[in-house]
Amino acid sequence: MAHKSCRLAALVSSPDEARRALEAGADYVLAPTRRDRSGLGVPDRLKGDGEQTLYAIAADESLPSEPRRVRSVETPADPAALRGDAGGIVLLDPGRPILRAFSAETIANHIAACRAAGAECWLAGALELPDIPRLMALSPDVLVVEGFDEAALAQAGRMLRTAEAPLADAPTDLIRVTNFILQARVGAYGFERERNQRIRFSVEAAVRRSVAGVLRAMGDVYSYDIVMDAARRLCERGHTDLVETLAEELAVELLTDLRVAEVMVRVEKLDLGPEAVGIEIRRRAIG
């Protein structure tokens, strides 16, 4: 199954910034209420209570044509607190780099809670271009960037598009993550449930190219951070009886990306006596 389509929003402070962002490929612009927006196709003034208001692109008929209010939260919301957000938008913005503030698994759980409440989940938090593919792998509805110039916005938009539609019959590159060691609770014995042990992950992913020729920009490549984040998320989910389960779940997660044609996943325990014991699997994308 492919990742859910993700859109791009730009936080702006003037109508001119908004126009430039939309022209560069942003799907939405986001601005504080009570700000002059003549020329954006919405009222010049909107009364508000300090929340943020979203302005949709008039040119894209698939997007809402009216401004929508956004509830911004600094920490992942409790599911019970999201019940009033059905049909609305919840923006997670810690005011600092989001992937330093929260683990990928914490962000993924927040996205799932928003979905269960019937709310859209938007993510912000001092995003840089390398953050975009890592957060896309979690399938939020929208990523919000700030301070991107036209070139960076165009590249961010290209990242979103190429992840959804790799080149047909494209050659593949082999992405490697080797000897990535994490702490986890894995094993069928009782003593293995009571403490963490070192688990080593090694992954090779055959990735279809999204562009031809020499790769020169972040939007042209598959980020190895996606592999490491997926492994970290597995280790945060609590006890697992079998390393085989970890290997299968990691392979399934990576193969949800349409660019990934095949993966090799090796998962090994390092604290049971020999240098390592574990499992290696190879899986191909279906279709």
N, C-alpha and C positions, 0 to 999 in steps of 0.2 A: 504494500500500500504506500502511495506517495505521501510526502509530507503535505499538510494543509497549506494552501496558497497563503502567502504572507505579503502584505502591502507596506508601503513606505510613507511615513509622514515627516514633515519638517517643521520644527518649532521656529516661528518667525516673529519679528517685532515690528514689521511695517508692511504696507501693501506692496511696495516695491520688492521686498524680500519674498513675499508670498508669490508674486508673479514669476520671479526668477526660479523659485523652487519648483513651481508647477511646470514651467517650461523645461526644467532640467530632468523631470521625470518623477517628482514626488506625486503620490496618489492623493495626499491630503496635506493641508497646512494647519498648524495648531497655533493659536494665539490667545493671549489673555483677553477676558471680556473688556468691554468698554474701550475698545481700541478702534481708531479710524481705519476703515477698510474700504474706502471708495475705490471702485474699479474691480472689486473681487466678485461682484455679482450677488452680494448679500447686503443687508442694511448697513449704513455707515456707522451706526451705533447700536450696540446691543446692551440692554440692561442685564446686570448679572450680580452675583453675590460673591465674586472673588474666585469662582471655579474657572476652569479653562473651557473655551468653546472651540469646537472643531468646525472647519469650513471644508466642505467637500468640493471636488473638482466638478465644475458644471459641464465640462466637455465629456466626461465619462458617465453615461447614463446608467451604468450599473452601480454607481455609488450614490449615497443619499444626497439630495439636492439642498437640503436645509441644514443649517448649523446644528450640531449635536453637542450636548454638554458632556464633559469628561470629568469623572471623579478620580483625582490623583491620590495615590497612597504611597507612603515611603517604605512600607514593609509589606511582605505578602499578607493578604487579608485572610482572616479567619472565615471558613466557609459560611458560618452563620451570619457574618457581617455582610456577605455578598447577596443575601436574599433579596434585598431591595434594589439590586442593580440589574434585574432581569430586563433584557432589551437595551441595556445601556452599555457604557464603556468604562472600564476600570484601567487606569494607567498606573503601572508600577514604576515609580521613579524615586530611587533612594537619594538622589542628589549627588551621587558619586558613581564611579564605575560599577555597573550593576553586577558584572561577573566577579568583581572583588568583594562586593557587598554580600552576595548570596551564591550558594553553589548552584550548579545547573539543575540538580534534582529538586532543590527548594523552589526554583523558578518554575520548573515543570509542574510541580504540585500546585503552585499558585494558578498556573494556566488551566489545569484540570478543574480546580475549584471554581474559577470564573465560568468555565464551560458548563459545569454542573448547575450553576446558578442562572444560566441563560444570558450571561454577560460577555461582551467582547473583551479580550485581554490585550492590552497594548503595553509595550515595554520601552522604557527610556533609560536614562542613567549614563550620561557622558559617553555615548557610544562612539567607538572608532570603527573604521572599516573592517579590521580583523574580527570584531565582535559579531558582525552581521551573520556570517555563516554559522557560527556557534549557536546564536539565538534562533536562527531559522530552523535549526534541527529540532527545536522544542515546539515548533508550530504555533507561535503566537499569531494573533490576527494582524497586528501592525507593529512595526518598529519605528520609533520616533528618534530622529537625529536632530542635532543642534549645531550650528556653526559650520555646516558643510558648505563649501562653495559649489558652483555648478558642476565642476569636474567630479568632485567626490560624490555628489548626489547621483550623477549619471552612472558612476561606477557601482554605487550601492544598488541602484535599480537594476543594473545588469546582473548583479549577484542574484537578485530575486528571480529574474527571468531565466537565467541559465540553469539554475538548480531545478527548475520545473520542466525544462525542455532541452536536454542535452542534444548535441548534433546527432542526426541519424547516421548509423554506421561509422561513428567516430572511432578513431584509434583510442586505445586505453593506455593510461599511465599507471604504474604500480606505486601506490602510496604505502609507505612503511612506518609503523611505530613499533620499536623493538625494545624489549626489556623494560617495560613501564611497570614499576612496582608500586602497589597500593596495599593498604591495610584493609582487611575484611574478615568477617566471620563466616567461614566456609567449612563444612564437614559434617559427617553423620554421627561422629562420636560426641558424647556429652561434653568432654573437655574442650572440644572445638567450638562449642556454643558459648563458652564462658570467656573467651578472649579473642582478640584479633590475631591474625597471622598474615605474613607477607604473601601476596598473590602477584605473580608476574604475568603481564599481558603482552603478547606480541601479535601484531595484526599486519596483514598485507591486503590492500584493497585495490582491485582493478577498476579504475575510474575512467569513464568515458569523457573525453575532452568536450568542453563546451565552446571552444574557439579553435580555429586552425592557426598554424604557424607558431611563432615564438611567443611564449607566455610572459607577459610583462606586468600584469596588474593582479591585485587580490581577487577581482571578479573573474579572472580566467582560470583559477585553480580551485581544487578541492582542499579544504583546510584539514591538516592532521589534528588540529585541536578538536574537531568533531569526534574523532576516534577516542581521544583521551577523555573528553567530557563524558562520552557514553560509558566508558569503563568506570569512571568515577561515580556516575549515577548508580550503576549496578552495585557498587560497593557500599553505597549509602543506604540501600533499601533494607538492610537488616540481614539476618542469617539466611544462608543458602546451603542446602545439604550437599550439593554436587557442583564440582567445577564444570562438569558437562552442561549444567543449567546455565551457568554464567557464559560459557562459550556460545551456546545456542542463542541466548537472549541478546548478546552483543552482536552476533551475526545478523539476527533479525532486525535489530535497530539500525545497523549500518545499511542494510539492503533496502530500507524504506526510501533512501535517497535514490532518485531515478538515475543518477549518474553512476552509481556503483553497480558494476556488472557481476562481480564475484569477490568473495572475501575468504581469507584464511585467518582463523582465530586460534591462538594457542593460549591456554590458561594453565598456570602451574602454581602449585604450592611449594614454598621454599623452606618451610620450618618443620618438616616431618622426618628428617634424617638424611636421605639422599640429597644431592644438590637440588633436585627438583622432581616432582611427580605431577602429572597433569594430562591434558587432552589437547589435541589439535584437530580442528574440523575445517572443511572447505564447503562453502555454500554458494550457489549461483542465484541471481535474480530470476524470478519467474516471469516469463513473457519477454 
